[in-house]
Amino acid sequence: MFNSSKSSLSFEQYVKAAEALHALSCILLFEFCRHGELASSRDQIARNFIARADMAVKAILQLWQIADYPDCWILHRALLDRLFHVHDLNRNNQFDQFEDWSFKRQYEAAERLRSDHELKGQIEDLVEERTAERKERYKRLTNDPPQWQRPKPEEAAKEMDLGFLYKYGYDFASRYVHPMADDGQQDFYTITRLVPGPKFSEPESTVVLSNSVLIASMILQEALNGSTLRWGQVVFTAVEGIRKFLLSAAPEHHIPLAEVATMFANQVPLAEPSS
């Protein structure tokens, strides 16, 4: 797909790439905390995108180990969806509108549950409390609805000049999201181990591992660009190092990550507030 299967690494090498991504993500999330007193909704959304992408990659690795390749692609598609979202938010400077839109939609979903008599007494742990503050905010947003719409994946990919992300990632992975006639056939043979089984097109392809780490690194970079903080060049060099590692597995590509880790350990700021 994005990284050709002809140049694929071993599973263990992709684990190392994911571990590098995780280490960098953790450091940057704590760097956001260092500037917590200045945190805006924009920064909170940016850091949450980073955290979600990192957890998704970890989940994909776990699923791949149990031969659940279709669900790897489902999560990969979710990663791409988040990439398109954070890029669109950053390009159009709509983080605040996105937060208001999300609150309004989630509040309305909770109200629908509360109004369902069949669920009475069963949703206490599913939805947030209906506090006076939340009710007032919802009232305000009802009177002045946030003007935000989810980006369309195909259009977002074209806008990024990366149309192949849609064709060979999002659209391709949709075959696993939406049930098809052969849905579950590969899982049937994985579970039963019956032989002879049909030959599947990519029974153990590591392409989804490579491209998931790649997309997560792009989410990370978009989130950093969208935050209110000015990040040091060494941080972006570390991100690029993870991408280069995906092509060669050369350890020297993680030298910038080691520099970031040393700076963080010595409490040297990796970012500073925008003036």
Residue pairs with C-beta under 8 A, 6 or more apart in sequence:
1 168
1 169
1 172
1 207
1 208
1 211
2 164
2 165
2 168
2 169
2 210
2 211
2 214
2 215
3 207
3 210
3 211
3 214
3 246
3 247
4 207
5 202
5 205
5 206
5 207
7 247
8 205
8 206
8 207
8 210
9 17
9 206
9 210
9 246
9 249
10 206
11 64
11 65
11 206
11 209
13 249
14 61
14 206
14 209
14 210
14 213
14 246
15 61
16 245
16 249
17 210
17 213
17 242
17 245
17 246
17 249
18 57
18 58
18 61
18 209
18 213
20 241
20 242
20 245
20 254
20 257
21 54
21 57
21 213
21 216
21 217
21 220
21 242
22 54
22 57
22 58
23 257
23 261
24 220
24 235
24 238
24 239
24 242
24 257
24 260
25 50
25 51
25 53
25 54
25 220
26 54
27 260
27 261
27 264
27 270
28 47
28 50
28 220
28 224
28 235
28 270
29 47
29 50
29 51
30 264
31 229
31 264
31 269
31 270
31 271
32 39
32 43
32 46
32 47
32 227
32 229
34 269
35 43
35 229
35 271
35 273
38 228
38 273
40 95
40 228
41 95
41 96
41 99
42 95
42 96
42 226
42 227
42 228
43 227
43 228
43 229
45 89
45 95
45 98
45 99
45 226
46 86
46 95
46 223
46 224
46 226
46 227
47 223
47 227
49 82
49 85
49 86
49 219
49 222
49 223
50 219
50 220
50 223
50 224
52 82
53 79
53 82
53 215
53 216
53 219
53 220
54 216
56 75
56 78
56 79
56 212
56 216
57 79
57 212
57 213
57 216
59 75
60 72
60 75
60 76
60 208
60 209
60 212
61 209
63 69
63 71
63 72
63 75
64 72
64 206
64 208
64 209
67 190
67 204
68 187
68 190
69 186
69 202
69 203
69 204
69 205
69 208
70 176
70 183
70 186
70 187
71 176
72 208
72 209
72 212
73 172
73 173
73 175
73 176
73 208
74 173
74 176
74 177
75 212
76 169
76 173
76 208
76 211
76 212
76 215
77 169
77 170
77 173
77 174
77 176
77 177
79 212
79 215
79 216
79 219
80 153
80 165
80 166
80 169
80 170
80 173
80 215
81 153
81 170
82 219
83 165
83 215
83 218
83 219
83 222
84 151
84 153
84 156
84 157
84 160
84 170
85 150
85 151
86 219
86 222
86 223
86 226
87 151
87 156
87 159
87 160
87 222
88 94
88 151
88 156
88 159
89 95
89 98
89 226
90 222
90 225
90 226
91 159
94 148
95 226
97 146
97 147
97 148
98 146
98 148
100 141
100 146
100 148
101 146
101 148
103 137
103 138
103 141
104 138
104 141
104 142
104 145
104 146
107 134
107 138
109 127
110 123
110 126
110 127
110 128
110 130
113 119
113 123
113 126
113 127
114 123
114 127
114 130
128 134
153 166
153 170
154 163
154 166
154 170
154 171
156 166
157 163
157 164
157 165
157 166
157 170
158 166
165 215
169 211
169 215
176 183
185 198
186 200
186 203
189 197
189 198
210 246
213 242
213 246
214 243
214 246
217 239
217 242
217 243
220 239
221 236
221 239
224 231
224 235
224 236
227 271
228 273
228 274
229 271
229 272
229 273
229 274
230 271
230 272
230 273
230 274
231 270
231 271
232 269
232 270
232 271
234 256
234 259
234 260
234 263
234 270
235 260
235 270
235 271
237 256
238 254
238 256
238 257
238 259
238 260
240 256
241 253
241 254
241 255
241 256
241 257
242 253
242 254
242 257
244 250
244 253
245 253
245 254
260 270
263 270
264 270
